[in-house]
Amino acid sequence: MEYALYLGCTIPLKLPHFEYAFREISNYLGLTFKEMEGASCCPDPVATQSVSIDTWLTLAARNLCLGEKLGLDILTICSGCFETLKTAKVLLSEDKAAFDRVNTVLKKIGYEYKGTSNVYHFAELFSQEEYLEKIKKILMNPLDDLNVAVHYGCHLIRPSKILQFDHPERPETIDKIIKALGAKTVAFAGKLECCGFCARLQEEIGFKLVEDKMTELKELEEEVDVMVGVCPACVGQYDRKQRLLSRKTGKELDIPVLYVPELMAIAFGVEKDKLGLTNRSVKPNKLLEKLNI
């Protein structure tokens, strides 16, 4: 399968090891990509939209045009990018006036949005039965002894009326991927809570949300070896803030947080030294020791 690969801003600029892990597992799974040269910020699904919906739609439509020019559907590796591009596609298909306003602007720079390319998140793709079976066959390091906490975040499955690929209150796509790797996913009350990344003006809210979730995971009867997410903002939020909270509160909050493709890469046998697993606040040393790699 071939897709137009939309990388967004955060991963290639700040977290290139996430991109490396994703490209590695994609090679194993037989995916090929064409690069979306000239792509811009998605743009951000919260800030830009709240300032000007037309600007937000126009910027998103320009990115969608790049996929259309390649004649391919678009695959995203960031949940915020996925929500923006998928939501823009749906809104423009339902609002002819907005569609026309956007194309009036795009025409000035030589673009025309048609709505012919679909938008997918890699979690949506990899959780399909075809890919789950491929994952099971590829495993070099099955994760049979791991207890994994899954964080879905806000942008992957909501607004559910628009994104429509997983249940907004009982999601299972990421869990399916983790189970295909041989690991066990743990149940916990705060599984669907927001990470608090966007609470920049009241950062204490973000700290409280991180503290509540990580404290709950530490208090579970079964020890959690790792938490995983598919959004770079969420992964970074839990990684950095739990370390800061440990210093501030004295709590031993030390659960490593990985991007799902990183855990997949480990299971597929990608050399750990190439994955940049130490490029985070909470080092996954105990996790790697348990996996004996």
C-alpha positions in Angstrom: 0.0 0.0 0.0 1.2 3.5 -0.8 0.2 6.7 0.9 1.1 10.4 0.9 2.9 10.7 4.3 2.0 13.7 6.3 4.6 14.2 9.1 3.4 17.5 10.6 5.7 19.8 12.5 6.4 18.4 15.9 7.8 15.0 15.1 10.3 15.9 12.3 11.4 19.1 14.1 11.5 17.9 17.7 11.2 14.1 17.8 13.0 12.7 14.8 13.4 9.4 16.6 9.6 9.0 16.5 9.7 9.4 12.7 12.6 6.9 12.4 10.6 4.3 14.4 7.6 4.8 12.3 9.5 4.5 9.0 11.2 1.3 10.2 8.0 -0.5 11.2 6.4 0.7 7.9 9.1 -1.0 6.0 8.4 -4.3 7.9 4.7 -3.9 7.2 5.2 -3.3 3.4 4.0 0.3 3.4 5.5 2.8 0.9 5.1 6.5 0.9 5.5 9.6 -1.3 6.6 12.6 0.6 4.3 15.6 0.7 6.9 18.2 -0.4 5.9 21.7 0.6 3.5 20.7 3.4 3.0 23.2 6.2 1.7 23.0 9.7 -1.7 21.1 9.7 -2.6 23.7 11.3 -3.0 23.1 15.0 -6.5 21.8 15.8 -7.1 24.0 18.8 -5.4 27.4 18.6 -5.7 28.3 14.9 -9.3 27.1 14.7 -10.3 29.2 17.6 -8.9 32.4 16.0 -10.2 31.9 12.5 -12.1 28.9 11.2 -11.6 30.0 7.5 -7.8 30.4 7.9 -7.7 27.0 9.6 -9.7 25.3 6.9 -7.7 27.0 4.1 -4.3 25.9 5.5 -5.6 22.4 6.0 -7.1 22.3 2.5 -3.8 23.3 1.0 -2.1 20.3 2.7 -4.9 18.1 1.5 -4.3 19.4 -2.1 -0.8 18.0 -1.9 -2.1 14.5 -1.3 -4.6 15.0 -4.2 -1.8 16.0 -6.5 0.0 12.8 -5.7 -3.2 10.8 -6.3 -2.9 9.2 -2.9 -4.7 9.0 0.4 -2.9 10.7 3.3 -1.4 8.9 6.3 -0.7 10.9 9.5 1.6 10.0 12.4 0.3 12.7 14.8 -3.2 12.7 16.3 -3.6 16.5 16.2 -2.7 16.5 12.5 -5.1 13.7 11.9 -8.0 15.5 13.6 -7.3 18.7 11.7 -7.0 17.2 8.2 -9.9 14.7 8.7 -12.2 17.4 10.2 -11.4 19.9 7.4 -12.2 17.3 4.8 -15.5 16.5 6.4 -16.5 20.1 7.0 -15.6 21.1 3.5 -17.7 18.2 2.1 -20.7 19.4 4.1 -20.4 23.2 3.7 -20.5 24.4 0.1 -20.1 28.0 1.0 -16.9 27.2 3.0 -15.7 25.0 0.2 -16.0 27.9 -2.2 -14.4 30.5 0.1 -11.4 28.2 0.7 -10.9 27.6 -3.1 -11.2 31.3 -3.8 -8.1 31.8 -1.6 -6.3 28.7 -2.8 -6.8 29.8 -6.5 -4.5 32.8 -5.8 -1.6 30.4 -5.2 -2.4 27.9 -7.9 -4.2 25.3 -5.8 -7.7 23.8 -6.0 -9.2 21.6 -3.3 -11.3 18.8 -4.6 -11.8 16.4 -1.7 -10.5 13.3 -3.4 -7.9 12.1 -0.9 -9.0 10.3 2.3 -7.1 10.9 5.6 -6.0 8.1 8.0 -4.1 7.8 11.2 -1.6 5.0 11.4 -3.4 3.6 14.5 -6.6 3.3 12.4 -4.6 1.5 9.7 -2.5 -0.8 11.9 -5.5 -2.0 13.9 -7.2 -3.5 10.9 -7.2 -7.3 10.9 -4.8 -7.5 7.9 -2.1 -5.5 9.6 -2.7 -7.2 13.0 -1.9 -10.5 11.3 1.2 -9.1 9.7 2.4 -7.7 13.1 2.1 -11.1 14.7 4.1 -12.8 11.9 6.9 -10.2 12.0 7.6 -10.3 15.8 11.2 -11.0 16.7 10.8 -9.9 20.4 7.3 -10.8 21.5 6.3 -8.6 24.5 4.6 -11.4 26.4 5.6 -10.3 29.9 4.7 -6.6 29.5 1.9 -4.7 31.2 1.1 -1.8 29.0 -1.1 1.3 29.8 -2.7 2.8 26.7 -3.3 6.5 26.4 -5.7 7.5 23.6 -5.7 11.2 24.1 -8.3 13.7 22.9 -7.6 14.1 19.1 -7.5 10.5 17.9 -11.1 9.5 18.5 -13.0 12.7 19.0 -15.0 14.4 17.7 -16.4 10.9 17.0 -19.1 12.1 14.6 -16.3 13.2 12.3 -13.5 10.8 12.9 -15.6 7.7 13.0 -13.2 4.9 13.3 -13.3 4.0 17.0 -15.7 4.2 19.9 -15.2 7.5 21.8 -15.9 5.9 25.2 -14.7 2.4 24.7 -11.8 2.6 22.1 -9.8 -0.5 21.3 -7.7 0.3 18.2 -4.4 0.9 20.1 -5.2 -2.0 22.5 -5.5 -4.3 19.5 -2.0 -3.3 18.2 -0.4 -3.8 21.7 -2.0 -7.2 22.1 -0.8 -8.2 18.6 2.7 -7.5 19.9 2.1 -10.1 22.7 1.7 -7.6 25.6 -1.2 -7.2 28.0 -3.1 -3.9 28.2 -4.1 -2.9 31.7 -7.5 -1.4 32.7 -7.6 1.8 34.6 -10.1 4.5 35.4 -8.2 7.4 33.8 -7.5 5.8 30.5 -9.4 8.4 28.4 -8.4 11.5 30.4 -6.8 14.4 28.7 -3.0 14.8 29.1 -3.4 18.6 29.7 -0.9 19.6 27.1 -3.1 22.4 25.8 -3.7 24.0 29.3 -0.7 26.3 28.7 -2.3 29.3 30.3 -3.1 27.4 33.4 -0.3 24.9 33.6 -1.3 23.6 37.0 -4.2 21.9 35.3 -1.8 20.0 33.1 0.3 19.0 36.1 -2.8 17.8 38.0 -4.0 15.7 35.0 -0.5 14.1 34.7 -0.2 13.5 38.4 -3.6 11.9 38.7 -3.1 9.4 35.8 0.5 8.4 36.6 -0.3 8.1 40.3 -3.2 5.8 39.5 -0.9 3.6 37.3 1.6 3.4 40.1 -1.1 2.2 42.5 -2.5 -0.6 40.3 -2.2 -4.1 41.6 -0.2 -5.2 38.5 2.9 -3.2 37.9 2.8 -1.1 34.7 6.0 -1.5 32.6 5.3 1.3 30.1 2.6 3.7 28.9 2.1 4.3 25.2 0.5 6.9 23.1 0.2 7.9 19.5 0.3 11.7 19.9 3.7 13.4 20.3 2.2 16.1 22.5 0.7 13.5 24.9 3.9 11.4 25.0 6.1 14.4 25.7 3.6 15.8 28.3 3.6 12.6 30.4 7.3 12.0 30.0 8.5 15.5 31.1 5.9 16.4 33.7 6.0 13.2 35.7 9.7 13.8 36.2 9.0 17.3 37.3 6.3 16.1 39.6 8.6 13.5 41.1 11.0 16.3 42.1 8.2 18.5 43.4 6.1 16.0 45.3 8.5 13.3 46.2 6.3 10.7 44.5 8.1 8.0 42.7 6.6 8.6 39.2 8.9 6.8 36.9 6.8 5.0 34.2 8.5 5.3 30.8 6.3 6.7 28.1 6.8 5.5 24.5 5.3 6.4 21.1 3.5 3.2 19.8 5.8 2.8 16.8 8.8 2.7 19.2 7.3 -0.3 21.1 6.5 -1.9 17.7 10.1 -1.4 16.5 11.4 -3.0 19.7 9.1 -6.0 19.1 10.2 -6.1 15.4 13.8 -6.4 16.4 15.0 -2.9 15.4 18.3 -2.2 17.1 17.5 -0.3 20.3 20.5 2.1 19.9 19.0 3.4 16.7 15.6 4.3 18.3 16.8 7.1 20.6 15.0 5.5 23.5 17.2 7.4 26.0 16.0 10.8 24.5 13.4 11.3 27.2 13.1 12.4 30.9 12.1 8.9 32.2 14.6 6.5 30.9 13.1 3.1 29.9 16.0 1.2 31.4 13.9 -1.1 33.5 11.7 -1.9 30.5 14.7 -2.8 28.3 16.1 -4.9 31.1 12.9 -6.8 31.4 12.8 -7.4 27.7 16.5 -8.5 27.9 17.5 -6.3 25.0 
